[in-house]
Amino acid sequence: EKQKEENGSTECSKLGIMDLKFTSSRKYISISVPSKSQTMSPHIKSVDDVVVLGMNLSKFNKPTQFFICVFGVFMFYLIYGYLQELIFSVEGFKPFGWYLTLVQFGFYSIFGLIELQLIQDKRRRIPGKTYMIIAFLTVGTMGLSNTSLGYLNYPTQVIFKCCKLIPVMIGGVFIQGKRYNIADVSAALCMSLGLIWFTLADSTVAPNFNLTGVVLISLALCADAVIGNVQEKAMKLHNGSNSEMVLYSYSIGFVYILFGLTCTSGLSPAVTFCSKHPVQTYGYAFLFSLTGYFGISFVLALIKIFGALLAVTVTTGRKAMTIVLSFLFFAKPFTFQYVWSGLLVVLGIFLNVYSKNMDKIKLLSLRGLLKRNVEERKTRTLSQTV
């Protein structure tokens, strides 16, 4: 046994010497690193991925991402606005704004569930308490906004919703501790003044104002101002996906609205009315919800990539275009005061875009122009001398 142990030890020592010689004889050490998909979990792998309707926007550069998101927001939300006004043009439907929101939330939950099944990582990352808050704000935003159409005409409602730029900035300061420059503040003031001017023109030409409608849309505006910042903070902190955000926030919101309609006995009359007009209600509501779901996916992508303020600026421009289409497709009185107030809103949008690209867009002052002319003259004189 001692001889066996000695023989084993000598063999091990020989192997160790051989290994030392082998390793010492190598001049280079090659280390094989596994691919990113092998080493990282789906949660870590998707940190920089922004997927919208199955399309990974992370493969594109920032300008292309911005163009795709803006195009998606404008295309789907313009159709969304047209269908929304078309539904409320059905005679007798105006009292059932909350039921429309219930149907809309139901469709959104189904769409979100389908989209979540198509992606690899199906885990919920954002806490349930956060989703309960987001769902409450979403119900307030969309439910009060839809209900206000029973008391206000569509352009007036859109104008009020456009004024959420300033509450979003205030919410960004208090919720996320953001600081805005003078260009952002000027943009918000221009937009607000233009929209107020638009509202005054509307009250003069077609005074359809109702105090109940004003209160409803104002409350919706406050909820809408908070929700963008809460969504941005939650998605960046927990890296939640768009489909996850839509599924959980709207499914919880569906339960909120269903409970509210059941307690207030508002469910039965709405179901009875819609059963008599299924195409004009459920049919339009399906297309209305589908385009709205596609649109909210692009809005969430804008929030995740560029922040809440730029997303609100884009949606504000979309609302201005919606107002123009509303005047074209639906009969309304018109005055040129709408045009001047709209141009003031466009100026506010330009100022906001400029504030986001100050390092790329240089607006020369009068002193800068004079300095450039002097330098050009010196260069010409020097070239002539040479």
Buried (B, 14 or more C-beta within 10 A) or exposed (E): EEEEEEEEEEEEEEEEEEEEEEEEEEEEEEEEEEEEEEEEEEEEBBEEBBBBBEEEBEEBEEEEBBEBBBEBBBBBBBBBBBBBBBBBEBEEBBEBBBBBBBBBBBBBBBBBEEBBEEBEBEEBBBEEEBBBBBBBBBBBBBBBBBBBBBBBBBBBBBBBBBBBBBBBBBBBEEBBEBEBEEBBBBBBBBBBBBBBBBBEBBEEBBEBBEEEBBEBBEBBBBBBBBBBBBBBBBBEEBBBBBBBBBBBBBBBBBEBBBEBBEEEEBBEEBEEBBEEBEEBBEEBBBBBBBBBBBBBBBBBBBBBBBBBBBBBBBBBBBBBBBBBBBBEEBEBEEEEBBEEBBEBBBBBBBBBBBBBEEEEEEEEEEEEEEEEEEEEEEEEEEEEEE
